Amino acid sequence: MDLSRKHVEQFIADGYVRVEQAFSRQLADECREILWADMDCDPGDPSTWQQPVVWLGGYAQTPFLQAANTPRLHRAFDQLVGEGNWRPCRGLGSFPVRFPTSEDTGDTGWHVDASFAGKDSDPNDVLSYHINVYSRDRALLMLFLFSDVGEQNAPTRLRVGSHRAVAQMLEPAGEEGLSFLELSARLGATADCPEAIATGEAGTVYLCHPFLVHAAQINRGSQPRLMAQPPLLPVKPFELTGKESSSYLPVEQAIRSALEKA
């Protein structure tokens, strides 16, 4: 099923769209089995859940690749980013597995994911990486739910419409853009945006504008949350000027609207 016109309009205005049953529960089960084996703990025995957050490395085994490349997701990528303008996912990157806890995990600040090394960036420090108004090297932020995520299970928090304010912050910085920390220091200006949470059944995927401000939160539920947050990589930078107005892609339209491009 393709995204409806309403879904595309929501993506432009709010900065995200939720795709239910983007991949099958069977694939989610297969992937979770691999993740649990790597954590060396028992999904049925909470006494083995020793840390509030466990970060797992990149995953490119067959079930993960199948989950990331379903026909439904590919059609959605075409609708939002443009056919031929994105690269198929070759893995799902890191998994922050969040276990039930009452303690502050120290990693729940509001932010926008940076995507490329600037002139002053340390290749070993992702916090020094940059993001620019053309969203170099990132076409979408994606949230893949591999477990059922309810309101208490650490759903990612989303500031609805914040991508528009971020576009305005980035435009004066030009091609070099701002570093992760530079941009993060300015995100207080988005505090009045309505807040949504990325809940859903395993197999749900949130396709987010790369400028959407988001944050983790602690898991106040009873079950771990398993989620991947890979980028969709672009083939070429976004175009914000020089085309017929009807030719701009939804991901570009959102930026142009924020910048009031004619």
N, C-alpha and C positions, 0 to 999 in steps of 0.2 A: 504494500500500500504506500503510495506517495504521500508526502506532506501536503496537507490542504493549503489553500491560499491563506486561510486564517492562521495556520501554523507558521507560515513564512512571515506573515505580517507580525505575529507575536515575536518571532526571532528578531526582526528588525527593531521593534519597539522596546521589547523587554530584555533582549540579549541572550535568550536561550529558548530551546524547544525540547520538550520531553518526548522521546520515542519509546513507546511501550512495546515489549516483545521484539526488540531489535535483534536479539539472538535468543536461542532456545534455552529453556531451563536445563535440558540435558547437557548442553555445552557448559552452562554455568556450573553444574555439578561436577563435570569432568575437570574443569579448571580449578575449582575449589579443592578437589582431591590432591592435585599437584601442589597447590599453595600450602595446604595443611601438612603435607609430607615434608616440605622444605622448612616449615616452622618447628618441626619435631615436637608437636604438642597434639593433644587429643581434642577434637571438636566437641566431644561429648563429656569431657571432664574439665570443668572450670578450674580445678586445682592446678592444671598444667598451664594455665594462662598467666604467665609470670610478669608480663610487661604491658603497660597500657597501649603502647603503639609499637608495632613491628614493621620495619620497612623491608620489603622484599625487592630483589633486583629485577632486571628486565626479563620479560617472558615472551618467547616466540615459538613455543611448542604448538603443534597443530591445532589443539582445541582453542587456544588463544587467538591464533590467526583466523580461524573460522569464525569466531565470535566477532572479531573486528572487521570482517569483510563480508558480511551478509549482503544479499541483494538489496534488502530494505535500507541498510545503512548507505550503501553505494548510491542508491537513488536519492537519498536525502543529501548526501555530499554534493551530488550534481546540482540539486535544487538550490542549495545555499552558497556553494563555492564555485559552481560552474563545471560542466563536463570537460574533462581534460585538464582542469586546473589544480588537481590534488593528486597526491601520491598514495597508493594503497598502503595500509598499515602493515608494517613488517614485524610488529611486536606491540605489546601493550605497556611497555615501560615499567616503572616501579609501582608497587602496591603498598600503600600505607594501610596496614591492617589495624583497626582500632578495636581494642578489647574493652569490656565494661570496666569503668573506673570512676572514682570520685575526685581524683587528683588532677591538678592542672598539668597538661602535657607540654605546655610551653611552645606550642606550634599552631596556635589557632588564630593568628592575626589575619586581618583583611589584606588581600594582595591581588595583584595581576601577575600571571606567569610571564617571565621574560623568556626570550627565545633566541637571541644571538649575542655573540661576543662583541662588545664595543671596543673602541681603541684603548680604553683603560681597563678592560676586563681581565681578571685572572682566570685562565682556562679551568682552574681547579675550584673556582668559587662561583657557583651558580647565582649567588646573590649579587654578583657584580655584572651579570649579564643584562642586556638591554632589551627594550621593546620600543618600536617606533610607530608612527601613525599609519604606516603601510603594513604593519604587522609582519615584518620580515621573518620568514622561516616558521610562521604559525598561521594556519588558515582557520582552525577552530580549536577550542579547548573542549575535551570530551570527558564525560564521567560515565564509566561503565560499571554498573552494579552487578556484582557476582554473588551477592547475598541479598535476601530481602531486607530492605532498609525502611524502618518506620521512623516516627518522629523522635524516638529516644535512642536510636541506633547510630548516632553521629552522622546524620545526613549533612552533606556540604551545604553551607549557607550561601545564598546568592543575593546580591544587591540588585534588585530589578531595575533595569534602565541605566545602571552605572556605567555601562560601556560608552554611553554618549558623553558623559563628563570626562571619562578617560581620554577619549579621542581629542577633546578640547585641550586637555593637559599636554598631550603628546605633539600636537601640530606645531607649536613654536620650536620644538626641539629637532625638527627636521629628520634627516636620514639617520643621524646618530641616535636619536631618541633619548630616553632616560633609562638609567639603571633600575633594577628591581627595587633597590633601597630608596633611590631618589623618588620614584613614582609612589612607593608605599608611603613615604612621608607626606604625600599630598592627598591621600585617599580619605582623609577626614571629611573632605568636601562632599563625599558621597554618603555620609552617615544618615542623611534624611531619606535615602531611597528605600522603598518598601523592601522587605526581606522575604525571600522564598527559601524553601529547603528541598534538597534533591532526594526525595523519598521514592520508593517504588519496589516492585518485585524484581528478583534476580532476572536479568535479561533486559532491564530498562537501561537506556542510554540517554544522557542529557547532552545535547549538542549546543555549545555555548559560543557566543562571540568571543574572540580572543582577548578583548578588552574588558570582559565582565569581571567585576570585583567579586571575590569569593573568599570563603574562609572555612577551615575545618572546625570541628567542635568535639568535645569529649563524648564518649559513648556512655550514656546514662541508662542504657537498656540492659538486657540480660544475655544478648548474643553478639558475637563479634561482627563487625562490618568489614566486608572484603570488596574493595573498589579499585579500579584502575583509572588513571587520569592522563592518558596520552594526548599529544597534540595530533591534529591532522596536518600533515605537511603540505605546503603549497608547491606548485610547479613554478609559479612566478609571483612577483609581488602584486598586491592589490593595486588597482588603478582608480584614482579619485578624481581625475580630470581628463578631458580630451575625448570623451566618448558621447554618443547620443544618450540622453537621460534614461531612455528605456533599456539601454544595454548594460547598465551597472548591475552587478550581482547583489543579492540580498546582503551579504557580508560587507560589501562596499557601500551599498545604500545606507546602511546604519551609520557608517562613518560620515558619509557626505551629508546626511540629514543633521547630524550633530554639529557639523562644521558649516551648515547652511550653504552648501555648494550649489551653484546655479546649474 
